[in-house]
């Protein structure tokens, strides 16, 4: 079914090696931007930047930055 609220779920597995899945729910058609930042607030990479229809989605992050380099182990935020 179609979700009733917007929701960003915890990534799985966490911690991860070499990749992790991030699931999110959209109750209506929306512009979706999922961006990974480091704790200094610097952009690491864009995962999603597009309009999407209602539903449940999952995107994989392979632990690489926007240039394809492996990022250091640590804590990262989704914005």
TIZALUM-680431 format. One line per field, with one value per atom (N, C-alpha, C): residue in three letters; residue number from 1; x, y, z. Coordinates in pm, 1 decimal. Each point is the difference from the previous one (the first is absolute). Layout:
type (ALA / ...)
seq (NUM / ...)
c1 (X / ...)
c2 (Y / ...)
c3 (Z / ...)
END
This chain:
type (UNK / UNK / UNK / UNK / UNK / UNK / UNK / UNK / UNK / UNK / UNK / UNK / UNK / UNK / UNK / UNK / UNK / UNK / UNK / UNK / UNK / UNK / UNK / UNK / UNK / UNK / UNK / UNK / UNK / UNK / UNK / UNK / UNK / UNK / UNK / UNK / UNK / UNK / UNK / UNK / UNK / UNK / UNK / UNK / UNK / UNK / UNK / UNK / UNK / UNK / UNK / UNK / UNK / UNK / UNK / UNK / UNK / UNK / UNK / UNK / UNK / UNK / UNK / UNK / UNK / UNK / UNK / UNK / UNK / UNK / UNK / UNK / UNK / UNK / UNK / UNK / UNK / UNK / UNK / UNK / UNK / UNK / UNK / UNK / UNK / UNK / UNK / UNK / UNK / UNK / UNK / UNK / UNK / UNK / UNK / UNK / UNK / UNK / UNK / UNK / UNK / UNK / UNK / UNK / UNK / UNK / UNK / UNK / UNK / UNK / UNK / UNK / UNK / UNK / UNK / UNK / UNK / UNK / UNK / UNK / UNK / UNK / UNK / UNK / UNK / UNK / UNK / UNK / UNK / UNK / UNK / UNK / UNK / UNK / UNK / UNK / UNK / UNK / UNK / UNK / UNK / UNK / UNK / UNK / UNK / UNK / UNK / UNK / UNK / UNK / UNK / UNK / UNK / UNK / UNK / UNK / UNK / UNK / UNK / UNK / UNK / UNK / UNK / UNK / UNK / UNK / UNK / UNK / UNK / UNK / UNK / UNK / UNK / UNK / UNK / UNK / UNK / UNK / UNK / UNK / UNK / UNK / UNK / UNK / UNK / UNK / UNK / UNK / UNK / UNK / UNK / UNK / UNK / UNK / UNK / UNK / UNK / UNK / UNK / UNK / UNK / UNK / UNK / UNK / UNK / UNK / UNK / UNK / UNK / UNK / UNK / UNK / UNK / UNK / UNK / UNK / UNK / UNK / UNK / UNK / UNK / UNK / UNK / UNK / UNK / UNK / UNK / UNK / UNK / UNK / UNK / UNK / UNK / UNK / UNK / UNK / UNK)
seq (1 / 1 / 1 / 2 / 2 / 2 / 3 / 3 / 3 / 4 / 4 / 4 / 5 / 5 / 5 / 6 / 6 / 6 / 7 / 7 / 7 / 8 / 8 / 8 / 9 / 9 / 9 / 10 / 10 / 10 / 11 / 11 / 11 / 12 / 12 / 12 / 13 / 13 / 13 / 14 / 14 / 14 / 15 / 15 / 15 / 16 / 16 / 16 / 17 / 17 / 17 / 18 / 18 / 18 / 19 / 19 / 19 / 20 / 20 / 20 / 21 / 21 / 21 / 22 / 22 / 22 / 23 / 23 / 23 / 24 / 24 / 24 / 25 / 25 / 25 / 26 / 26 / 26 / 27 / 27 / 27 / 28 / 28 / 28 / 29 / 29 / 29 / 30 / 30 / 30 / 31 / 31 / 31 / 32 / 32 / 32 / 33 / 33 / 33 / 34 / 34 / 34 / 35 / 35 / 35 / 36 / 36 / 36 / 37 / 37 / 37 / 38 / 38 / 38 / 39 / 39 / 39 / 40 / 40 / 40 / 41 / 41 / 41 / 42 / 42 / 42 / 43 / 43 / 43 / 44 / 44 / 44 / 45 / 45 / 45 / 46 / 46 / 46 / 47 / 47 / 47 / 48 / 48 / 48 / 49 / 49 / 49 / 50 / 50 / 50 / 51 / 51 / 51 / 52 / 52 / 52 / 53 / 53 / 53 / 54 / 54 / 54 / 55 / 55 / 55 / 56 / 56 / 56 / 57 / 57 / 57 / 58 / 58 / 58 / 59 / 59 / 59 / 60 / 60 / 60 / 61 / 61 / 61 / 62 / 62 / 62 / 63 / 63 / 63 / 64 / 64 / 64 / 65 / 65 / 65 / 66 / 66 / 66 / 67 / 67 / 67 / 68 / 68 / 68 / 69 / 69 / 69 / 70 / 70 / 70 / 71 / 71 / 71 / 72 / 72 / 72 / 73 / 73 / 73 / 74 / 74 / 74 / 75 / 75 / 75 / 76 / 76 / 76 / 77 / 77 / 77 / 78 / 78 / 78 / 79 / 79 / 79)
c1 (81.0 / -81.0 / 85.1 / -65.5 / 65.7 / 18.1 / 119.5 / 22.6 / -89.9 / -28.7 / -84.1 / 83.0 / 129.7 / 88.3 / 136.2 / 70.0 / 139.4 / 81.8 / 97.1 / 80.7 / 135.9 / 104.6 / 134.9 / 42.6 / 24.3 / 32.4 / 150.6 / 36.8 / 140.8 / 64.0 / 122.0 / 68.7 / 30.4 / 12.2 / 25.6 / 94.8 / 102.5 / 49.5 / 70.6 / 11.3 / 66.7 / 73.1 / 130.5 / 92.1 / 1.6 / 53.3 / -3.2 / 138.0 / 12.9 / 120.6 / -33.5 / -1.8 / 39.1 / -116.6 / -125.8 / -111.9 / -114.1 / -92.5 / -115.2 / -123.0 / -116.2 / -126.7 / -71.8 / -57.1 / -77.3 / -140.0 / -98.3 / -139.4 / -74.6 / -90.8 / -83.9 / -138.8 / -96.7 / -140.8 / -51.1 / -75.5 / -60.9 / -150.5 / -79.9 / -145.5 / -58.3 / 79.1 / -47.5 / 118.8 / -27.6 / 106.0 / 79.6 / 132.7 / 85.8 / 134.4 / 61.6 / 139.6 / 84.1 / 83.3 / 78.2 / 148.7 / 66.4 / 145.0 / 56.7 / 76.2 / 71.4 / 148.0 / 60.2 / 138.5 / 73.8 / 117.9 / 83.7 / 97.0 / 6.7 / 92.6 / 89.4 / 120.0 / 83.2 / -36.6 / 60.0 / -36.6 / 42.9 / 87.8 / 39.0 / -100.0 / -103.4 / -101.2 / 38.7 / 108.6 / 44.9 / -71.7 / -34.7 / -65.9 / 92.8 / -52.8 / 75.4 / -47.9 / -132.2 / -55.8 / -150.9 / -55.3 / -144.8 / -44.1 / -103.1 / -54.4 / -123.2 / -86.3 / -122.9 / -22.8 / -41.0 / -36.4 / -97.9 / -127.4 / -101.1 / -139.9 / -98.8 / -138.8 / -37.1 / -68.3 / -41.9 / -146.5 / -65.0 / -140.6 / -14.7 / -121.1 / -21.0 / 47.6 / 55.1 / 44.0 / 112.4 / 53.3 / 112.4 / 120.9 / 108.2 / 121.8 / 118.7 / 101.4 / 125.0 / 113.1 / 103.1 / 117.0 / 123.1 / 98.5 / 123.6 / 107.3 / 80.0 / 118.9 / 120.1 / 95.1 / 118.1 / 118.2 / -22.2 / 106.6 / 101.9 / -40.8 / 89.9 / -49.9 / 94.0 / -38.1 / -44.3 / -29.2 / -50.5 / 102.0 / 126.3 / 105.1 / 38.6 / -70.9 / 26.8 / 106.2 / 44.4 / 100.3 / -65.9 / 62.0 / -49.7 / 8.8 / -105.9 / 3.9 / 54.9 / 50.1 / 52.4 / -113.4 / 31.1 / -103.0 / -37.2 / -125.1 / -46.6 / -149.9 / -46.5 / -142.2 / -32.1 / -106.6 / -44.9 / -148.7 / -44.2 / -139.9 / -65.1 / -130.7 / -78.9 / -80.6 / 5.9 / -75.8 / -83.0)
c2 (-119.5 / 119.5 / 125.5 / 109.0 / 130.3 / 46.2 / 44.3 / 48.1 / 119.5 / 18.9 / 112.5 / 118.9 / -21.2 / 108.2 / -12.0 / 112.9 / -2.5 / -68.2 / -80.1 / -70.4 / -34.5 / 26.0 / -40.9 / -100.5 / -123.1 / -106.4 / -9.1 / -66.1 / -23.6 / -83.7 / 36.3 / -80.3 / -139.6 / -96.2 / -138.6 / -63.3 / -68.2 / -15.3 / 127.0 / 12.8 / 114.3 / -49.8 / 2.5 / 49.9 / -89.1 / 52.6 / -74.3 / -12.2 / -101.8 / -21.7 / -101.6 / 28.8 / 123.6 / 91.4 / -42.7 / 87.9 / -14.1 / 97.2 / 1.3 / 45.0 / -47.6 / 36.7 / 103.0 / 100.8 / 104.0 / -2.4 / -26.3 / -9.2 / 125.6 / 45.1 / 115.5 / -17.9 / 68.6 / -12.0 / 135.7 / -0.3 / 121.9 / -18.1 / 82.8 / -12.2 / 70.5 / 86.8 / 69.9 / 28.7 / 34.6 / 34.1 / 117.0 / -14.6 / 98.8 / 11.3 / 116.8 / 17.7 / -60.9 / -95.6 / -70.8 / 29.5 / 43.1 / 19.8 / -68.1 / -103.0 / -66.0 / 25.5 / 72.0 / 41.5 / -45.3 / -56.2 / -42.8 / 113.6 / 32.8 / 101.4 / -63.8 / 54.1 / -42.0 / 85.8 / -26.8 / 72.6 / 146.1 / 37.4 / 140.3 / 74.5 / -71.6 / 61.5 / 8.8 / -67.7 / 1.5 / -106.8 / 35.9 / -93.3 / -116.3 / -121.4 / -120.1 / -49.9 / -21.7 / -45.8 / 18.2 / 3.9 / 0.9 / -143.2 / -45.5 / -133.3 / 7.6 / 97.5 / 17.5 / 148.7 / 40.0 / 138.6 / -1.3 / -31.4 / -12.8 / -1.1 / 19.1 / -12.4 / -148.4 / -42.3 / -139.4 / -7.4 / -106.3 / -23.3 / -63.3 / -1.1 / -61.4 / -145.6 / -40.0 / -137.7 / -14.8 / -120.4 / -33.1 / -21.2 / 68.1 / -4.1 / -43.2 / -51.1 / -35.6 / 39.2 / 61.5 / 38.6 / -54.6 / -43.9 / -53.1 / 109.2 / 3.6 / 84.5 / -91.7 / 16.2 / -86.7 / 55.3 / 104.8 / 55.5 / 79.7 / 50.2 / 79.7 / 144.4 / 91.7 / 139.7 / 26.6 / 125.7 / 35.8 / -20.4 / -23.2 / -22.6 / -147.8 / -86.6 / -142.7 / -48.3 / 89.0 / -37.4 / -59.6 / -99.2 / -55.4 / 107.0 / 12.6 / 94.6 / -70.4 / 79.3 / -56.4 / -57.2 / -99.0 / -51.1 / 111.1 / 1.1 / 105.3 / 15.9 / 114.2 / 30.9 / 97.2 / -29.3 / 83.7 / 28.6 / 112.9 / 43.0 / 7.0 / -23.3 / 14.0 / 127.5 / 81.5 / 124.8 / 10.0)
c3 (0.0 / 0.0 / 0.0 / -13.4 / 0.7 / 144.8 / 37.1 / 137.1 / 31.8 / 128.7 / 41.5 / 48.0 / 27.6 / 43.6 / -67.9 / -6.2 / -44.4 / 108.5 / -41.2 / 99.1 / -60.2 / 77.0 / -35.5 / 104.2 / -41.3 / 94.7 / 22.4 / 106.6 / 32.4 / -110.4 / -37.4 / -101.4 / 55.0 / -92.0 / 39.1 / -100.7 / 36.9 / 137.1 / 46.8 / 129.6 / 61.6 / 123.1 / 9.1 / -102.2 / -123.8 / -107.7 / -125.9 / -61.6 / -82.6 / -77.0 / -107.8 / -124.3 / -65.2 / -37.5 / 21.5 / -36.6 / 98.8 / -7.3 / 89.4 / -77.1 / 41.7 / -62.8 / 86.4 / -65.3 / 67.9 / -58.2 / 84.4 / -44.2 / 42.0 / -87.5 / 32.0 / -60.8 / 61.9 / -39.0 / -46.7 / -108.6 / -53.0 / -8.9 / 70.4 / -9.7 / -122.0 / -65.7 / -119.5 / -90.5 / -124.9 / -93.9 / 56.7 / 1.0 / 65.5 / -70.2 / 13.6 / -39.3 / 111.7 / -31.6 / 100.5 / -22.0 / 107.6 / -1.7 / 123.7 / -21.4 / 109.0 / -23.0 / 94.0 / -11.4 / 124.5 / -18.5 / 111.9 / 33.6 / 129.8 / 51.1 / 105.5 / 16.1 / 112.3 / 121.3 / 114.1 / 122.1 / -1.9 / -92.7 / -15.7 / -87.8 / -49.1 / -84.7 / -146.2 / -37.6 / -138.4 / -81.4 / -122.1 / -90.0 / -30.1 / 10.5 / -36.3 / -135.5 / -14.1 / -127.8 / -2.3 / -120.5 / -21.4 / -28.7 / 67.3 / -27.4 / -89.2 / 25.4 / -77.2 / -19.0 / -120.0 / -28.2 / -116.3 / 31.3 / -104.9 / 60.1 / -85.2 / 42.4 / 1.2 / 106.2 / 10.7 / 41.6 / -42.9 / 30.8 / 138.2 / 55.1 / 132.2 / 1.0 / 114.3 / 12.8 / 100.4 / 4.7 / 87.0 / -90.2 / 32.4 / -81.0 / 84.4 / -67.9 / 65.5 / -93.7 / 56.1 / -77.7 / 71.9 / -77.0 / 55.4 / -0.7 / 107.9 / 1.8 / 16.7 / -88.8 / -2.2 / 79.6 / 79.4 / 82.4 / -79.5 / -116.9 / -82.9 / -6.8 / -23.6 / -15.5 / -143.2 / -30.6 / -132.7 / -111.9 / 36.8 / -98.9 / -11.8 / 75.1 / -5.7 / 96.4 / 89.7 / 100.1 / 122.9 / 60.4 / 125.8 / 108.2 / 81.7 / 111.1 / 123.7 / 92.4 / 125.0 / 82.3 / 83.8 / 89.8 / 96.4 / 43.5 / 89.5 / -6.1 / 44.8 / 4.7 / -113.8 / -73.8 / -108.9 / 17.2 / -55.5 / 14.8 / -137.4 / -0.3 / -122.6 / 12.2 / -102.0 / -1.0 / -123.6)
END
